[in-house]
Amino acid sequence: MNTSDFIWMDGKLVKWDDAKVHVLTHSLHYANAVFEGTRAYKTDKGLAIFRLKEHTKRLLNSAKMTAINVSYTQKELEDAQIQVLKANNFDSNVYIRPLIYLGYGVMGVSHTKAPVNTAIAAWEWGAYLGEDGLTKGIKVKISSFARNSIKSQMGKAKASSNYLNSQMANYEAKEAGYDEALLLDEDGFVAEGSGECFFIIQDGVLISPPNDNSLVSITQDTVIKIAKDLGIEVRRERITRDQAYTADEAFFTGTAAEVTPISNIDARIIGSGVRGEITKKIQDAYFDVVYGRNEKYASFLTYI
């Protein structure tokens, strides 16, 4: 992966290669950690973080859900992310990874006496699902793994423990020759990708599942706002497997995935097999927003 010069760790800038933890770090053994994924874009006015406040708020909400007591305020965490970008010399778009984890000091399932540590890394990162994927679309496999049940996991928390499920689904899909996985919920309805939200377009209507059993996505919210600006009807309703197969268009959204068209689901060609017309309109409008070319959404950007 790409590296940078410094990582922020508990209030200090540490050289990338020196940003280390003990092998008995509590979260490494018991999986209670929360993180965020945020992007900063090289706009005409300089580097700008997209929806910094919303991502930082979700990070703190995730920590609250998983009973991690964070010692930093939202403002302090926002300022730390800005500090990381200023300390590194980035020439292109950047991915930011804040992480709150339980450190070294105690062992055993009980976590309340473990120290709480916070780190923020950032590095240059291009299209998560490939540059070709943004135009030609990707192949998706519906996973044999169901999305974590809300009876056993907190799906609204962007928690490390939730992502073993995503990792196994993604692995299965790639081993079968696909680019990404799509997970159903325990009732058999579409939940989300391994790290993305799912949209279909049917008869000109944009449809995305409710967040009953998925992460509340900031990118999903952005796309819905954009679609309404474009005069596209938006519905939030459950999507079945067969409905996904017969969609006119489909795409994934997420901080990493941005707006990535889906051309194939389980060997069923979606639409014409390439990026659809409405998907392209939404994708173009999305990039206008994140690159600061749409004044209506200027408040979504924090310039460095």
Secondary structure, 3 states (H helix, E strand, C coil): CCCCCEEEECCEEEEHHHCCCCCCCHHHHHCCEEECCEEEEEECCEEEEECHHHHHHHHHHHHHHCCCCCCCCHHHHHHHHHHHHHHCCCCCCEEEEEEEEECCCCCCCCCCCCCEEEEEEEEECCCCCCHHHHHHCEEEEECCCCCCCCCCCCCCCCEHHHHHHHHHHHHHHHHCCCCEEEEECCCCCEEEECCCEEEEEECCEEEECCHHHCCCCHHHHHHHHHHHHCCCCEEECCCCHHHHHCCCEEEEEECCCEEEEEEEECCEECCCCCCCHHHHHHHHHHHHHHCCCCHHHHHHEEEC
